[in-house]
Amino acid sequence: MVIGATIMTEKEFLSEVQELLQTDEVLSMDTHLPSLADWDSLSIMAMMAFLERNFGAKTTMADYKNIKDLREIVKMANITL
């Protein structure tokens, strides 16, 4: 974790992501992201900004190519919830 990074629980993370994606879908760490109507390139860019702003995690569009769920994003970004 980066000094000054946000500390949040899994529940807070899921709530933030739900707001970020502007979805009414109930999210879990295992939600299959590609099946969400709201998961697109703009959502990925918003996720990239969210991860950098809150956790100091720098990711690229290519990092999301094979991402299936939020658990994989947390692992890829090396975040501890």
N, C-alpha and C positions, 0 to 999 in steps of 0.2 A: 504494500500500500504506500502511496505517496504521502509525504508530510502535508497536512492540510486537506487531505482527501476526506470526503464525506463518509461517515460510518452509518450504515443503515442495515436494518434487519431484512430478511428475505421478504417478509410481508410488505415492508415499505418499498423495497425494490420493485416488487410486482405491481404495487399501486402506482408507482412512478412510471413504470413501463406502460401500464394500461392507459394512463393519462397521455403519455408520449404518443402512443399509437392511436389515441382517440377512439378506443374501441369499448363496446359494452361487454365484450367477451370476458368471461372470468378466466384469468390467466393463472397458470401454475408454472413451476420451473420446467415442466415437461410438455407444455403446450407446443404443438407442432406449428412453428411459425409460418412455414410456407403455405399452410392451409388457411391462414388468416387472410381475409380480404384486405385488411389494412397493412399487411406486410409487403412493402414494395421498396423501390430504391430510395424514395423520400424518407420512409420509415427507417431504413438502414442509416441514412445520413443523419437523421435525428438521433438514432441510437449511438452513433459514433460521437456526436457532440455531447450527448448525455454522459457517456462513459468517460470522456476526457474531462468534462467540467466537474463531475462528481468524484471521479476516482483517479484522474490523471492517466487513464488508460488510452493510449493512442492506437487506433485500429484503422484499417483500410477497407474499402469496398471488397477487395479480394478476400479478406478474412472471413467474410460472411457467405462466401460462395457455397460452402457445404454445411452451414449452420442449420441445425434442425430445430433446436429449442433454446430456451433461455438459460438452461443449465450449461449448455455448450458455450454460450456467450460469456457467462460468468467465468468459466474455466479459461476460455481464450484470452479474456481481458485480465486474468489473474486477480480477480476480485474475491475478497473474503466477506461473506454476509453473515 
